[in-house]
Amino acid sequence: MARTRVQGGEDWIAAVIRTRREWRVKRDAWLEERGMLVDGMRGLSYQEFKRIEREEPHRILRRPPRPEA
C-alpha cells in the first residue's frame, strides 16, 4: 500500500502526528498561562494531577457532559 505524500515529501500520517503534537504543545502552554490543567498534560504526573484534583478542583478543565437524547 502506497502512502500519499503531502507538501514537503512528508507522508500524511507523519503530518497528522506532527500537527497534533504542535497543537498539544500550544494548548498546554495556553492552559498553563491561565493556571488550568487537563489530564494528560506533558510534565504532569498522575499523582500530581490527582493531588490538584483533590485540593484545587477549580483548576481542572473538563469536557461538558453529553446532553441526553
Residue frames as qw, qx, qy, qz and C-alpha x, y, z in Angstrom:
[[0.000, 0.890, 0.456, 0.000, 0.00, 0.00, 0.00],
 [0.433, 0.356, -0.003, 0.828, 1.49, 3.31, -1.06],
 [0.235, -0.664, -0.431, 0.563, 1.39, 6.24, 1.32],
 [0.275, 0.856, 0.279, 0.338, 0.26, 9.58, -0.01],
 [0.513, -0.088, -0.157, 0.839, 2.81, 12.36, 0.30],
 [0.022, -0.935, -0.328, 0.131, 1.95, 15.88, 1.39],
 [0.306, 0.907, -0.150, 0.249, 3.82, 19.07, 0.67],
 [0.199, -0.785, 0.563, -0.164, 7.49, 18.77, 1.56],
 [0.537, 0.306, -0.784, -0.054, 7.64, 15.00, 0.95],
 [0.237, -0.172, 0.780, -0.553, 6.23, 14.06, 4.37],
 [0.241, -0.283, -0.882, -0.290, 3.68, 11.26, 4.35],
 [0.380, -0.550, -0.229, -0.708, 0.21, 12.22, 5.57],
 [0.764, -0.488, -0.417, 0.069, 0.32, 10.10, 8.74],
 [0.582, -0.126, -0.236, 0.768, 3.52, 11.82, 9.87],
 [0.007, 0.380, 0.126, 0.916, 1.94, 15.18, 9.02],
 [0.584, -0.598, -0.361, -0.414, -1.10, 14.43, 11.18],
 [0.769, -0.393, -0.350, 0.362, 1.07, 13.29, 14.10],
 [0.427, 0.078, -0.097, 0.896, 3.30, 16.37, 13.81],
 [0.196, -0.493, -0.225, -0.817, 0.30, 18.70, 13.65],
 [0.690, -0.584, -0.392, -0.169, -1.35, 17.09, 16.68],
 [0.702, -0.250, -0.290, 0.601, 1.88, 17.35, 18.65],
 [0.215, 0.238, 0.014, 0.947, 2.26, 21.04, 17.75],
 [0.414, -0.573, -0.325, -0.628, -1.38, 21.72, 18.69],
 [0.755, -0.496, -0.414, 0.112, -0.93, 19.97, 22.04],
 [0.546, -0.073, -0.217, 0.806, 2.17, 22.00, 22.90],
 [0.040, -0.345, -0.118, -0.930, 0.30, 25.23, 22.12],
 [0.601, -0.554, -0.417, -0.399, -2.80, 24.08, 24.06],
 [0.738, -0.383, -0.405, 0.380, -0.74, 23.12, 27.11],
 [0.360, 0.067, -0.124, 0.922, 1.08, 26.48, 27.04],
 [0.269, -0.463, -0.259, -0.804, -2.23, 28.35, 26.80],
 [0.710, -0.541, -0.425, -0.152, -3.70, 26.39, 29.71],
 [0.684, -0.213, -0.341, 0.609, -0.56, 26.81, 31.79],
 [0.140, 0.313, -0.005, 0.939, -0.64, 30.61, 31.29],
 [0.486, -0.465, -0.182, -0.717, -4.12, 30.59, 32.83],
 [0.246, -0.340, 0.752, -0.508, -3.27, 28.19, 35.66],
 [0.855, 0.072, 0.125, -0.498, -5.51, 25.45, 34.30],
 [0.214, -0.348, 0.906, 0.113, -4.88, 21.75, 33.74],
 [0.855, 0.151, -0.187, -0.460, -6.18, 18.80, 31.77],
 [0.838, -0.266, 0.476, 0.024, -5.48, 15.14, 32.39],
 [0.847, 0.291, 0.303, 0.325, -2.56, 14.02, 30.25],
 [0.180, 0.969, -0.168, 0.029, -0.62, 17.30, 30.07],
 [0.753, 0.357, -0.358, 0.422, 3.09, 16.91, 29.46],
 [0.249, 0.399, -0.503, 0.725, 5.19, 17.16, 32.58],
 [0.552, -0.352, 0.267, -0.707, 2.25, 16.47, 34.91],
 [0.132, 0.106, -0.981, 0.096, 2.40, 13.16, 36.72],
 [0.489, -0.429, -0.669, -0.359, -0.75, 11.22, 37.52],
 [0.490, -0.435, -0.581, 0.483, -0.09, 11.66, 41.25],
 [0.128, -0.176, -0.084, 0.972, 0.26, 15.43, 40.86],
 [0.309, -0.244, -0.497, -0.773, -2.93, 15.57, 38.78],
 [0.539, -0.472, -0.696, -0.055, -4.82, 13.62, 41.45],
 [0.377, -0.347, -0.426, 0.745, -3.47, 15.92, 44.18],
 [0.064, 0.042, -0.131, -0.988, -4.63, 19.01, 42.28],
 [0.417, -0.331, -0.661, -0.529, -7.97, 17.36, 41.53],
 [0.522, -0.491, -0.656, 0.235, -8.45, 16.78, 45.27],
 [0.374, -0.470, -0.293, 0.744, -7.09, 20.11, 46.56],
 [0.078, 0.468, -0.116, -0.873, -7.76, 22.58, 43.72],
 [0.478, 0.376, 0.783, 0.129, -10.56, 21.16, 41.55],
 [0.289, 0.867, 0.197, -0.356, -11.33, 24.61, 40.07],
 [0.072, -0.678, 0.542, 0.491, -8.06, 24.42, 38.07],
 [0.379, -0.009, 0.885, 0.270, -9.08, 21.34, 36.08],
 [0.453, 0.331, -0.258, -0.787, -10.67, 21.86, 32.70],
 [0.416, 0.116, 0.900, -0.055, -13.21, 19.16, 31.85],
 [0.123, -0.170, -0.678, -0.705, -15.40, 18.46, 28.89],
 [0.525, -0.072, 0.209, -0.822, -19.04, 19.36, 29.40],
 [0.481, 0.079, 0.855, -0.177, -21.37, 16.39, 29.98],
 [0.033, -0.105, -0.762, -0.638, -23.03, 14.99, 26.89],
 [0.512, 0.012, 0.130, -0.849, -26.63, 16.06, 26.51],
 [0.396, 0.120, 0.901, -0.130, -29.10, 13.24, 26.93],
 [0.108, -0.061, -0.670, -0.732, -31.13, 12.44, 23.83]]
